[in-house]
Amino acid sequence: MLAAGCGSGPSLENRGEVTAPPGDSKHLVVGSAGFTESDLLAQMYALLLDEAGYGTEILSVANRELYEPALESGQIDVVPEYAATFADWLNAKANGADAEPVGSPDLATTMKALRGLAAPRGLTVLDAGRAVDQNAFAVAASYAREHRLRTLSDLGRSGLKVRLAAGDECVRRPYCEPGLKKVYGIDVTGVDPKGVGTTQAKKAVQSGQDQMVLTTTTDATLDEFGLVLLADDKHLQNADHIVPVVNRSRAGSKGVAAALARLNTVLTTKDLATLNREVDSWRRLPEAVAKRYLQDKGLL
């Protein structure tokens, strides 16, 4: 039923859905994209909404191409998203795949663009939290100690030659090889196409075959491979802060916004990485991990 509903989605000409007063349905469907971090965030959203008196259920949908139309149509009411990535996705959907990206390293600029794109689709983007899941680069801890590296600028100044384990697209993406060269002056000698944050890519850096790996700021397994992140001190990466996105006609109320905003005051990037590790490495259930975290923070 979800797939059938997503096939058409709501009509943008139906301005009543967009301009009507924000809705406050007492039973809300929280969407998850089906990977660990999204599952954890969906569980936390549901628990906070339950605490605020809403009834909730969680629906896992494999990808954005399915869950975003379901969010527009009201089959899903709330979903955790990433500000810059979602802004660029909606921009491409509205203006074509070749549209100039609107996501940027500046959160305020990114949020303004995102809200402008979301509103005509009947979506409301709530305030961004402190936690950020953006692209990041890691090196072996021993390598960082040997060369006194804490930031990507340090690596650029070092003059070291760097072979980078990443995805195929890294050679052309501005946040990856071209950006590392242009913004930081890093001597990237080549890209080893082992994927983004994969076990194979991390092992290549661990063994010294490669010197750096493209991963994310909430990667839960870096310690297991003896890797550390280098700080993006010149802000090459876009502002992919965690943001709740809601269907305005069903979940656009102040009550929903207030319930979810409580998470923004506590959840950090480091916290999210730790929670990911509890699920991925310690094999704990996302619901149990989410509940314990919220209880520890005094939110339940």
Secondary structure, DSSP 8 states (H G I E B T S, - for coil): -HHHHHHH---TT-HHHHHS-----SEEEEEE-SSHHHHHHHHHHHHHHHHTT-EEEEEE-S-HHHHHHHHHHTSS-EEEEEHHHHHHHHHHHHH-TTS-----S-HHHHHHHHHHHHGGGTEEE----S-B--EEEEEEHHHHHHHT-SBHHHHHHHT-EEEEEE-GGGGT-TTSHHHHHHHH--EEEEEEE--SS-HHHHHHHHHTSSSEEEEETT-S-GGGGTEEEEB-TT--S---BEEEEEEHHHH-SHHHHHHHHHHHTT--HHHHHHHHHHHHTT---HHHHHHHHHHHTT--
